[in-house]
Amino acid sequence: MRSPFKGCVSALALWLTGFCFALATDVFYTDGSAASPNGRYKIEAVSQENQGPDGPKAFADGFVYTLTDMRSGDVVWTRKQAENEGSCASLHINDEGWVVIGTGWNELLVISPEGKTTGCIDILRDAMTEKERSDYVADTTAGPMWAGRSAWYFSKPEGQHLFVIRPWWGRRIVVDISSGRLIRETPDTRRALTVQESQKVVEVLESAVVERKKWDNGECCDRVFPISLAAYLAGCLHVEAAIPYLESLQDSSFSGSSTSGGLGYGVDFSGEVNPHSYSTYTLRQIIRFSMRKLGRVPKFLPCHEFTVEATAQIAEHPYRPAAKSAPGRPEAERAREGMSAAEVLDLLGSPEWITYDTWEYDIDAEPPFTLRLKWNETSVVEVATSKTAAWLQPLMRERMIAE
């Protein structure tokens, strides 16, 4: 079996690529298309294995790529997936008709406007160091996972023709598309790419504010992926021009995930709040991280919503905590072992970050710090604070956002 790329990845024409990660071993490579920014060219990837009555097939293979000139309607070239390459995971195209294909084997295929493959780069082997693979790439049952919150885009600084990947940890992978080879990022190139990324961040966030009614309806949609990535990069790149847009979007109702089970599996929480069952306001989390990176204190808004579980008399319903303001050091010092979820929520409000058995609060005190509450099935079993806030520790929150 081919070594799959982690995720059911939509082919997006955007420089900001969204990855929809699978929850099981099966990986779905769906048909997709992308258009050049000027609208002249369109690249399509289609697999016959996805055409059955049951829809896309897990591990679909045999993709055929077609580049079309949309002005004339002519097919410029077609290309079949080779035996020794992975299935299509993402598509990227520029105004000149250059195409970059990301495959399920963590490859980059660079295709010229004439249909010639100028390069095939193994991202994990050729573009990452051994330390990067060890520190930042997660090995999963569905393959290596590393691409969350990464930006993929074309660039032409100082006459160069480049394709760039900026993984979540910030070190760029740069490809010269004419030669299909990796190149080193020079100081001048780094400055130019940072400017381009920062400008795109502002452009995407400004558009998100203007078109908010079209995407911010509480549901998961592809349109949110580039917005959440732009919000993330705003903090990483310290884009001060993004601040007003982040402030406007921080009350977004977009929920990227919901969680249940875990330590609470099998426990009867009738009429109570299950600390291990919740939905997450994903975009709020990211925006709060970036606002702090930019020296701003975010509004007191929940990053997770919990419910009171149903009884014979009442239906399940959201729990509304009594806490009305952001927690500070006094509230953090009142957190105790043995507290229930409702008691913690009434004291501190919603946690910003949740892992398997831990709630985390980034406290905007002077100096800032992070409060961590560890849980068993029903109650707090450990209370700890870190002297340095988690968002100030290198790549700690970045990793949680990317994963």
C-alpha positions as CSV (number, residue, x, y, z in Angstrom):
1,M,0.0,0.0,0.0
2,R,1.2,3.5,-0.8
3,S,2.3,5.6,2.2
4,P,-0.5,8.1,2.4
5,F,-0.5,11.8,3.2
6,K,-2.4,12.6,6.3
7,G,-5.7,14.1,5.4
8,C,-8.6,14.4,3.0
9,V,-7.3,17.4,1.2
10,S,-9.3,19.8,-1.0
11,A,-7.5,21.2,-4.0
12,L,-7.5,24.9,-3.4
13,A,-6.3,27.7,-5.7
14,L,-5.6,29.9,-2.7
15,W,-2.1,30.6,-1.5
16,L,-3.5,29.6,1.9
17,T,-4.2,25.9,1.7
18,G,-6.7,24.2,4.0
19,F,-6.2,20.6,5.1
20,C,-9.2,18.6,6.4
21,F,-7.5,15.9,8.4
22,A,-8.9,12.4,8.6
23,L,-9.9,10.8,11.9
24,A,-9.2,7.2,10.8
25,T,-6.6,5.3,8.7
26,D,-8.6,5.7,5.5
27,V,-7.4,8.7,3.4
28,F,-9.6,10.2,0.7
29,Y,-8.0,11.9,-2.3
30,T,-10.9,13.7,-3.9
31,D,-11.1,15.2,-7.4
32,G,-10.3,18.8,-7.5
33,S,-9.5,21.9,-9.5
34,A,-7.7,25.2,-9.2
35,A,-7.8,28.4,-11.3
36,S,-4.9,30.9,-11.8
37,P,-5.5,34.2,-10.0
38,N,-6.1,36.0,-13.4
39,G,-8.6,33.3,-14.4
40,R,-6.8,32.3,-17.6
41,Y,-5.8,28.8,-16.6
42,K,-7.6,25.9,-14.9
43,I,-6.0,22.7,-13.6
44,E,-8.1,19.7,-12.9
45,A,-7.3,16.4,-11.2
46,V,-9.8,13.5,-11.7
47,S,-9.6,9.8,-10.7
48,Q,-11.9,7.2,-12.2
49,E,-11.9,5.6,-8.8
50,N,-13.9,8.6,-7.4
51,Q,-16.6,8.3,-10.0
52,G,-18.6,5.4,-8.5
53,P,-22.1,5.6,-7.1
54,D,-20.8,5.7,-3.5
55,G,-18.6,8.8,-4.2
56,P,-14.9,9.2,-3.5
57,K,-13.0,6.0,-2.7
58,A,-10.4,5.7,0.0
59,F,-6.9,5.9,-1.4
60,A,-8.1,6.8,-4.9
61,D,-5.4,6.4,-7.5
62,G,-4.9,6.9,-11.2
63,F,-5.4,10.7,-11.3
64,V,-5.5,12.5,-14.7
65,Y,-4.4,16.1,-14.7
66,T,-5.8,18.5,-17.3
67,L,-4.6,22.1,-17.9
68,T,-7.2,24.2,-19.8
69,D,-6.7,27.7,-21.3
70,M,-10.0,29.3,-20.2
71,R,-9.8,32.1,-22.8
72,S,-9.7,29.8,-25.8
73,G,-11.2,26.7,-24.2
74,D,-8.3,24.6,-25.5
75,V,-6.7,21.8,-23.5
76,V,-3.0,22.8,-23.1
77,W,-1.9,19.4,-21.8
78,T,-3.0,16.3,-19.9
79,R,-0.9,14.2,-17.6
80,K,-1.5,10.8,-16.0
81,Q,-0.4,10.0,-12.5
82,A,2.8,7.9,-12.8
83,E,3.3,4.5,-11.1
84,N,6.0,5.9,-8.8
85,E,4.1,9.0,-7.5
86,G,1.4,9.6,-4.9
87,S,-2.2,10.6,-5.6
88,C,-3.3,14.2,-5.8
89,A,-3.6,15.9,-2.4
90,S,-3.5,19.6,-3.4
91,L,-3.3,21.8,-6.6
92,H,-1.6,25.2,-7.1
93,I,-1.4,27.3,-10.3
94,N,0.0,30.7,-11.2
95,D,-0.9,33.2,-13.9
96,E,1.7,31.8,-16.3
97,G,0.3,28.3,-16.1
98,W,2.9,26.8,-13.8
99,V,1.4,24.0,-11.8
100,V,2.5,22.5,-8.5
101,I,0.9,19.3,-7.3
102,G,1.1,18.2,-3.7
103,T,0.8,14.4,-3.5
104,G,-0.2,11.8,-0.9
105,W,3.5,10.8,-0.7
106,N,4.5,14.2,0.6
107,E,5.9,15.1,-2.8
108,L,5.9,18.3,-4.8
109,L,5.6,17.9,-8.5
110,V,6.5,21.0,-10.5
111,I,4.9,21.2,-14.0
112,S,5.8,23.8,-16.6
113,P,3.1,25.6,-18.7
114,E,4.0,23.1,-21.5
115,G,3.3,20.1,-19.3
116,K,6.9,19.2,-18.6
117,T,7.7,17.9,-15.1
118,T,10.7,20.1,-14.1
119,G,11.0,18.7,-10.6
120,C,9.8,16.1,-8.0
121,I,10.7,16.9,-4.4
122,D,10.2,14.6,-1.5
123,I,9.2,17.2,1.1
124,L,10.1,15.1,4.2
125,R,13.4,13.7,2.9
126,D,14.7,16.6,0.8
127,A,13.1,19.7,2.2
128,M,13.2,19.1,5.9
129,T,16.0,18.5,8.3
130,E,16.2,15.4,10.4
131,K,15.5,17.6,13.5
132,E,12.4,19.1,11.8
133,R,11.1,15.6,11.0
134,S,11.7,14.6,14.6
135,D,10.3,17.7,16.3
136,Y,7.4,18.7,14.0
137,V,6.2,15.8,12.0
138,A,3.7,13.5,13.7
139,D,3.6,9.8,12.6
140,T,0.0,8.6,12.5
141,T,-1.8,5.6,11.3
142,A,-2.8,7.6,8.2
143,G,0.7,8.8,7.5
144,P,3.0,11.7,8.4
145,M,1.1,14.8,9.6
146,W,2.8,18.2,9.5
147,A,0.9,20.5,7.1
148,G,-1.6,22.2,9.4
149,R,-1.6,26.0,9.3
150,S,1.0,26.0,6.4
151,A,0.9,28.5,3.6
152,W,1.6,27.3,0.0
153,Y,2.0,30.0,-2.7
154,F,3.9,31.3,-5.7
155,S,6.2,34.3,-5.5
156,K,8.3,36.3,-7.9
157,P,10.8,38.3,-5.8
158,E,13.4,40.2,-7.8
159,G,12.6,38.3,-10.9
160,Q,12.8,34.8,-9.4
161,H,10.0,32.3,-10.0
162,L,9.4,30.5,-6.7
163,F,7.0,28.2,-5.0
164,V,7.0,28.5,-1.2
165,I,5.7,26.4,1.7
166,R,5.7,28.1,5.1
167,P,5.1,25.3,7.7
168,W,3.5,26.2,11.0
169,W,6.9,26.4,12.7
170,G,8.0,29.2,10.3
171,R,11.0,28.0,8.4
172,R,10.2,28.3,4.7
173,I,10.7,25.7,2.0
174,V,11.6,27.4,-1.2
175,V,11.5,25.9,-4.7
176,D,12.8,27.4,-7.9
177,I,10.1,26.3,-10.3
178,S,12.1,26.7,-13.5
179,S,14.6,24.2,-12.3
180,G,12.3,22.3,-10.0
181,R,15.0,22.4,-7.3
182,L,15.1,23.6,-3.7
183,I,17.0,26.8,-3.1
184,R,18.2,28.5,0.1
185,E,16.3,31.5,1.4
186,T,18.5,34.6,1.2
187,P,18.0,37.6,3.5
188,D,16.6,39.6,0.6
189,T,14.3,36.8,-0.4
190,R,13.2,36.4,3.2
191,R,12.2,40.0,3.5
192,A,10.3,39.9,0.2
193,L,8.4,36.8,1.2
194,T,7.6,38.2,4.6
195,V,6.1,41.3,3.0
196,Q,4.1,39.2,0.5
197,E,2.7,37.0,3.3
198,S,1.9,40.0,5.5
199,Q,0.1,41.8,2.7
200,K,-1.9,38.6,2.0
201,V,-2.8,38.3,5.7
202,V,-4.3,41.8,5.7
203,E,-6.1,41.2,2.4
204,V,-7.7,37.9,3.5
205,L,-8.8,39.3,6.9
206,E,-10.2,42.4,5.5
207,S,-12.2,40.4,3.0
208,A,-13.3,38.1,5.9
209,V,-14.7,41.1,7.7
210,V,-16.6,42.4,4.7
211,E,-18.0,39.0,3.7
212,R,-18.6,37.7,7.2
213,K,-22.2,36.9,6.7
214,K,-21.3,34.4,4.0
215,W,-19.0,32.2,6.1
216,D,-19.5,32.9,9.8
217,N,-22.6,30.8,10.4
218,G,-21.2,28.4,13.0
219,E,-20.6,25.6,10.5
220,C,-17.4,24.1,9.1
221,C,-16.7,25.3,5.6
222,D,-13.7,25.5,3.3
223,R,-13.9,29.3,3.2
224,V,-12.8,29.5,6.9
225,F,-9.5,27.7,6.2
226,P,-7.7,30.6,4.6
227,I,-9.2,33.0,7.2
228,S,-7.9,31.0,10.1
229,L,-4.5,30.7,8.6
230,A,-4.3,34.4,7.9
231,A,-5.4,35.0,11.6
232,Y,-2.6,32.6,12.7
233,L,0.1,34.2,10.5
234,A,-0.9,37.7,11.7
235,G,0.5,36.8,15.1
236,C,3.5,34.8,13.9
237,L,4.6,37.6,11.4
238,H,3.6,40.4,13.8
239,V,1.3,42.1,11.3
240,E,0.1,45.1,13.2
241,A,-2.1,46.2,10.3
242,A,-4.2,43.0,11.0
243,I,-5.2,44.1,14.5
244,P,-8.5,45.9,13.7
245,Y,-9.6,42.9,11.6
246,L,-8.7,40.4,14.4
247,E,-10.6,42.6,16.9
248,S,-13.6,42.6,14.6
249,L,-13.6,38.8,14.1
250,Q,-12.7,37.6,17.6
251,D,-16.4,36.9,18.4
252,S,-16.8,34.5,15.4
253,S,-19.1,31.6,16.0
254,F,-17.2,29.3,13.7
255,S,-16.7,25.9,15.4
256,G,-14.1,23.7,13.8
257,S,-14.6,20.6,16.0
258,S,-16.6,18.9,18.7
259,T,-15.3,16.4,21.2
260,S,-17.0,13.8,23.4
261,G,-16.0,10.6,25.3
262,G,-12.4,10.4,26.5
263,L,-12.2,10.2,30.2
264,G,-15.9,10.9,30.5
265,Y,-16.9,7.9,28.4
266,G,-19.5,5.8,30.2
267,V,-20.0,8.2,33.1
268,D,-23.5,9.4,33.8
269,F,-23.6,13.2,33.8
270,S,-27.3,13.6,33.7
271,G,-28.2,17.1,34.7
272,E,-24.5,18.0,35.0
273,V,-21.7,19.3,32.8
274,N,-19.3,16.8,31.3
275,P,-15.8,18.3,31.3
276,H,-14.8,16.0,28.4
277,S,-17.7,16.9,26.0
278,Y,-17.6,20.2,24.3
279,S,-17.5,22.1,21.0
280,T,-14.6,24.4,20.1
281,Y,-14.7,27.9,18.7
282,T,-11.5,27.3,16.6
283,L,-11.1,30.7,15.0
284,R,-11.5,32.5,18.4
285,Q,-8.6,30.4,19.8
286,I,-6.4,31.4,16.9
287,I,-7.3,35.1,17.0
288,R,-6.7,35.3,20.8
289,F,-3.3,33.8,20.3
290,S,-2.4,36.3,17.6
291,M,-3.8,39.3,19.5
292,R,-1.6,38.5,22.4
293,K,1.4,38.2,20.1
294,L,0.5,41.7,18.9
295,G,0.3,43.1,22.4
296,R,-3.5,43.2,22.6
297,V,-5.8,41.7,25.3
298,P,-8.7,39.8,23.7
299,K,-12.3,40.1,24.8
300,F,-13.7,37.8,27.4
301,L,-15.4,35.3,25.1
302,P,-15.7,31.5,25.5
303,C,-13.4,29.3,23.3
304,H,-15.4,26.2,24.2
305,E,-19.1,25.5,24.8
306,F,-20.2,22.8,27.3
307,T,-23.7,21.4,27.8
308,V,-25.8,20.3,30.7
309,E,-26.7,16.7,29.8
310,A,-30.3,15.6,29.5
311,T,-32.4,14.1,32.3
312,A,-35.8,12.6,32.2
313,Q,-37.2,16.1,32.9
314,I,-35.0,18.4,30.9
315,A,-33.4,18.3,27.5
316,E,-29.7,18.8,26.9
317,H,-28.8,22.5,26.7
318,P,-25.8,24.8,26.7
319,Y,-24.3,25.7,30.1
320,R,-24.0,29.4,30.7
321,P,-21.3,30.1,33.3
322,A,-21.7,32.7,36.0
323,A,-18.3,34.2,35.3
324,K,-18.7,37.6,33.6
325,S,-15.1,38.8,33.3
326,A,-11.8,37.4,32.3
327,P,-10.1,35.6,35.1
328,G,-7.0,37.1,36.8
329,R,-4.6,36.0,39.4
330,P,-7.2,36.1,42.3
331,E,-9.6,33.8,40.4
332,A,-6.8,31.5,39.4
333,E,-5.6,31.1,43.0
334,R,-9.2,30.0,44.0
335,A,-9.1,27.0,41.7
336,R,-8.9,23.8,43.8
337,E,-8.8,20.0,43.4
338,G,-12.1,18.4,43.5
339,M,-14.0,21.1,41.7
340,S,-16.6,20.1,39.1
341,A,-16.8,21.4,35.6
342,A,-19.7,23.8,36.4
343,E,-17.8,25.1,39.4
344,V,-14.7,25.8,37.3
345,L,-16.7,27.4,34.6
346,D,-18.5,29.7,37.0
347,L,-15.2,30.8,38.5
348,L,-13.0,31.1,35.4
349,G,-15.2,30.9,32.4
350,S,-14.4,28.6,29.4
351,P,-10.8,27.3,29.1
352,E,-9.0,28.5,26.0
353,W,-7.2,25.1,25.3
354,I,-8.2,21.6,26.1
355,T,-6.1,18.4,25.7
356,Y,-7.1,14.9,26.7
357,D,-7.2,15.5,30.5
358,T,-6.2,19.2,30.9
359,W,-7.9,22.6,30.7
360,E,-5.6,25.6,30.1
361,Y,-6.2,29.3,30.7
362,D,-3.9,32.0,29.4
363,I,-4.2,34.7,32.0
364,D,-3.6,38.3,31.0
365,A,-2.1,39.4,34.2
366,E,1.2,41.3,34.8
367,P,3.2,39.2,34.2
368,P,1.0,36.9,32.1
369,F,0.8,33.2,33.1
370,T,-1.0,30.0,32.2
371,L,-3.2,28.0,34.6
372,R,-3.6,24.3,34.0
373,L,-6.3,22.1,35.5
374,K,-5.9,18.3,35.2
375,W,-9.0,16.2,35.3
376,N,-10.1,12.6,36.1
377,E,-13.5,11.5,34.9
378,T,-15.5,14.0,36.9
379,S,-13.4,16.6,38.8
380,V,-10.1,18.5,39.0
381,V,-7.2,16.4,40.4
382,E,-4.3,18.8,39.9
383,V,-3.9,22.6,39.7
384,A,-0.7,24.1,38.4
385,T,0.5,27.5,37.0
386,S,3.4,28.2,34.7
387,K,5.5,31.3,35.4
388,T,5.8,32.0,31.7
389,A,2.5,32.1,29.7
390,A,2.2,29.3,27.2
391,W,1.8,31.7,24.3
392,L,5.2,33.2,25.1
393,Q,6.9,29.8,25.1
394,P,8.5,28.9,21.7
395,L,6.0,27.0,19.4
396,M,3.9,25.8,22.3
397,R,0.6,27.3,21.2
398,E,1.6,27.2,17.6
399,R,1.8,23.4,17.8
400,M,-1.6,23.2,19.4
401,I,-3.1,25.4,16.7
402,A,-1.4,23.4,13.9
403,E,-2.6,20.0,15.2
